[in-house]
Amino acid sequence: MHQNKNQNNHTQHQPVLLDEVLRYLAPDKGENYLDLTAGYGGHASAVLERTGNYKSSVIVDRDQNAIDELKRKFSESGIEIKWQDFLTASQELVAENRQFDLILADLGVSSPHLNEGTRGFAIRESALLDMRMDQRQDLTAQIIVNSYSEAKLAELLAEYGEEPKARQIARAIVLARPVNTTDQLADIAARAWPGHSRTHPATRTFQALRIAVNDELGLLKQALPVWQDLLSPGGRLVIISFHSLEDRIVKQFLADNCGDRYDAELRALTKSPITASPIELVLNPRARSAKLRAAVKIKTKERER
Ligand SMILES: C[S@@+](CC[C@H](N)C(=O)[O-])C[C@H]1O[C@@H](n2cnc3c(N)ncnc32)[C@H](O)[C@@H]1O
C-alpha cells in the first residue's frame, strides 16, 4: 500500500519499554486510563486493549500531528482526546473531580519529531530553528538564540544541556547572530568541540534549547503533584524519562511522596529506574536513555493498618 511521508513517519514511533509499562501499570478489565503523552498511541493501544474501557479514559498530547493520528486511530472508540500540554489537561481533569486507575507519562519527543526535518529538533536535518512541540505556541528556538543575552544563553546551555562549554558557545551564538537554522547552530557548537566525539558536539546545545522552548522541566515539576491527585486509590503511575534532568525531578518527587511516613500517599513500585533490555536496545535505539519509575497510590485502609 502506498503511504505518504506523514503516515510513514507516524508509523516509525516504537513505544519504549512496552512490556515494562504493562507490568507496572498492570491494567485490569474495566480500569480507566490517562495517557498524558499519547503520541502515536502505541502504549495507549496496548493498555486500552487490556482494559476495554475507552469511555472513561483520556489521552493527551500537545503536538498536532500526534493528535491527528490519535483521532484517526481512536475516534470511533469514544475516548476523550485532549490537544493540550499535560499540565493544563491534568488541572482541568482535577477541576472536574476525575480520577484514574492507570496514568502514564512517556516524556520527551517522539521519533516523528526527530524524523520530520522541518520541526528543527534534529541536528542533522536542515531546518529553521523551531523546536516547538505545540506549534500554536509563540516561543521558538530561533527567538531564544537571537534575543536572549549572552549570559542568559550561557545559563540555559549550562542548566538544561549540562554543556561544559556553555559560555563559549553562548559567545559564539551572539557573535554569529542572526542564527536561524539547525545547520548554523550545529556548526557553532561543533567549533567549540574540535576533534572526534561519540555523540554530535551540538547534542547538549540542542537538548538545552528544546527543554527551554517547551518548558519541559517546569511543566513536569508542576504536573507531578497533580498526577498524584488524579490517581484513584490503588491506581498506578508510570513515568518514563529520557534525560537525567527529568529523571532527577521524578526521583525526587517519588522520594518525597513515597515511604513510611503516616501521610505518604504513594508507594514506590521501582527501587531504581527500569531500563531497556538488550533486545529492545537492538530493536529500538531510542530506548537507550529511557528510565521508567512507577508508584501506586496507597488505599486509605492500607495506610490505617
Ligand atoms: C515519547 S512520545 C510518546 C509516545 C507514545 N507513548 C506512543 O506510544 O506513541 C512523547 C509525546 O509526548 C508529547 N509531549 C511532550 N511533552 C508534553 C507535554 N508537556 N504535554 C503534552 N504532551 C507532551 C510529545 O508531543 C510526544 O508526542
The ligand as an ORCA input file, in Angstrom:
! r2SCAN-3c Opt
* xyz 0 1
  C       7.899      9.735     23.644
  S       6.493     10.370     22.832
  C       5.182      9.376     23.402
  C       4.926      8.170     22.572
  C       3.716      7.355     22.979
  N       3.835      6.817     24.312
  C       3.444      6.252     21.971
  O       3.374      5.082     22.368
  O       3.303      6.575     20.793
  C       6.228     11.818     23.742
  C       4.997     12.607     23.317
  O       4.710     13.494     24.376
  C       4.292     14.716     23.861
  N       4.597     15.689     24.908
  C       5.790     16.019     25.424
  N       5.661     16.902     26.417
  C       4.334     17.112     26.554
  C       3.564     17.927     27.433
  N       4.152     18.703     28.341
  N       2.226     17.893     27.317
  C       1.624     17.097     26.384
  N       2.308     16.324     25.508
  C       3.645     16.332     25.594
  C       5.081     14.888     22.597
  O       4.405     15.738     21.695
  C       5.166     13.458     22.079
  O       4.144     13.174     21.166
*
